Amino acid sequence: MTRQRPAPLTPQQAQAAIDTRLIALPPEVRPLEQCIGQTLREDVYAERDNPPFDRVCMDGIAVDSGAIGRGIRRLALEAMQPAGAPALTLSNREHAIEVMTGAILPRGTDSVIPLEEYDVADGFVTLKANAAGTPYRNVQRRGADSQPGVPMLCSGIRLGAPEIAVAASAGLARVKVSRQPDIVVISTGDELIDPGQPIAEYQVRRSNVYALVAALRDHGLDRIANDHVRDDERELSERLGQHLAARDVLILSGGVSRGRFDLVPGVLKSLGVGEVFHQVAQRPGMPMWFGVGARGQAVFGLPGNPVSTLLCLVRYVVPALLRAMGGTLAAPEPIALASSIKLGRSDTSFLPVSVQYDARGQAQAVARPTRGSGDFLALAGTRGFIELPPRLEEFPAGYVASLYRW
């Protein structure tokens, strides 16, 4: 009796099946300058009040607001307070101290009048008619941004340039981030030839791997190797076995469908990789395969057609890896269709789109359909793809879909 294969999973079921089987990656400590794009695995606290003193926000003069309120409009300049120097003290309430942006506010002063509002001559300042000396004008109060004991950054965020600056301001030379998974991206197929190499008329360029590696790096993943294996069972077994022994994650492009030379699922099974699912009810990308090795290695078998490969990587692989690294992922971006679309499919559809903005500045998805899952040229200039549920009737303009950006 022939064993009937299980029905394809929905995208949501496939995502859940992947997430529940990926092993959480441990943290590691990296120098701050090596943390861009990484996932923070600790809360970052201020080492002191931020700013640590009442800080001057504009070049000008520091004065006592009470004196200005009493009508003093001509003030003797006592000294200059530069940034990075200890605080001076105003000796006379009716005098002023010249101050620079970023300096500590001199003692005895509580207001900064910008240089555009006064004239200077012979060591005296004369205020113009529009000059105002209200309390704490152009002064950022001590602790206004953050205080010790309150997190400035929370575990799980991705470290971009602003977050790196915050960590540095906390005095941290090294921070705890998720250990990067060791990834290998593998293309399969006798017909594939690397760019720059001679090519015959019956061969095609090996382009999928370049797209996958670029997308992974764009999401902060940097421990990536790549390999190419021919459609040969013995060679596949040897090379995949080597990668399973050395890597946390294998991402394969091609060889997972039902054809005579789609050898990947059988070889993986012989190497002890347990199949979790094979096929997802989606177009493109239905033949997608996922399994787990004996040591918990995640193995993703992506369809070989270029559009399917990249869509599946962004929809499933990247989010799963970021979650395994302890990252906090935002939900897919809701976006309205710029015009109606009719696909007439009983499976979930992934549709490449560009993004435009209406008169109110609202983002809209403009469909950029391909001529099939091999039409990778159609992806150029797109911003990502939308996920549309099974629906035989038309999706009207304004329908809100989920946008996955590349």
Phi, psi and omega in degrees: 000126181287130180285128181276131180288147178294156179295148178302145176285156169285162177304321180294320177293321179296316179299315180296321180296323178290311185299324183283349183249348178283137180276132178296132181277141181286162177278163172218160180258128180236151170300145186304323183289352177254016187253002180299131179081359183271166181263120181290136181238026174207154172282142180251124182250152175293138177282344177198179176304145179230114357294156184280359179204166172295115191254135177287131184256352180213149171296138180169216177234142175263132185224169171271118184298331179298321179294318179296322178295333178277000176102007178291123182237352178233122187229139176282139177275121182272320188192183176236134179252100178277165173291143177084011179242152178301156184293134170276170178236128177289121185276336183225126184299341181260015174253183180217159174237128177292135183229153178250152178303131180093353180284159172287141181290125181301148177294142181089357177241156178214015181207145178240122177261123184293154187297340178290347187253016177207163174246149180239132176203131174055037176081010178237151177249131175244120183285141175282169185298329183270003183289137179230141181235051181288155183303130175061029172290134180057034178231128174265119187290150178303133178075009182294328182273315181198161180224153179304142179096347179248124182298134172271328175227142181250147179305138177108345181278157175273135184274107171259189181302316179297321181291325176298319179297320179297315179298320178295321180294338177277000178085014185269120174273337180222144179227159180270121179231169178292139172295133179291136173290144172279116187244142168233133177255125188236125172261145178237147176137136179288339188276356189270133180230133181294151173303143179089349180261151177302145184224140178268166184294338181264007181249165179227160181286145176278090186251332184304315183300321181296321177293317182295314180297318179298317180295319179296315179295324179296338179258018173088007179267126188231353178266079190231127170247166175220156185212161176227127182235135179288166178282067180226123188300318181294316180295317178300316182297317182294311186287319179293325176298319178297317181291322178297327180285335189250344191238159174273327187223131172246129176239112183254142176245111177098163175080017184243006181273212185250010184285171184297328182257013175274081191266349190300309182303317180294319179295317179299319178299319180293338179267007177089014177273120181278127178288129175264315173204157175217108183101133175233139182285078184208155175223128353281173173104016183302322185287006185309140183235144175217137178211173183229131180281175184297331179263011181089011179296136177271129181237117180251120175258102183266146177303151185280342179292134191304317181295314179300317183301308184291320179300314181293323178299312183289323183286323188241310191289308182301309179301321181296317180293320179293323176293321178296336178271007178082014183284152175263113184261136174284151176294156176306148185283123176286138181211142182270145177289135178288331179211167183291153181223135174235117180251327177062050184239149177264001175248164173296141181245138172251123187234117177300145182218155162258170183238129174235172183233135180278185184297336179269002180083013180275135180290143177226144178269126177252117184299135175232069185298147177267170176269019182137172185285357174264356185273070182289339178299330181291342181282340180299130180088352176278162181254353182157207179215154176256151177254122181244133183288165177305130182195126180276331181273177185288144168270118185285160172302138183094347178300133184265119180245172178266126180258127172252113180279147180302000000 
